[in-house]
Amino acid sequence: MKIAVGCDHGGFPLKDVVIESIKAAGHEVIDVGTFSADAVDFPDFAKKVGEKIQGGEAELKLSGALMSG
């Protein structure tokens, strides 16, 4: 399964742990960011995850993970 993952700066420290857990379970990750601890707005990344799901890039019903702090 492909799972879209996104976070804001508050969730950034947890993102790698989540991604590694998803990969360890045998799934593919679509990482939409953020890619640093610099301040960003959570809704921007929630939208990106939603677009991946809606566009069919992420699969099945549970196909996104969002983290915020």
Secondary structure, 3 states (H helix, E strand, C coil): CEEEEEECCCCHHHHHHHHHHHHHCCCEEEECCCCCCCCCCHHHHHHHHHHHHHCCCCCCCCCEEEECC
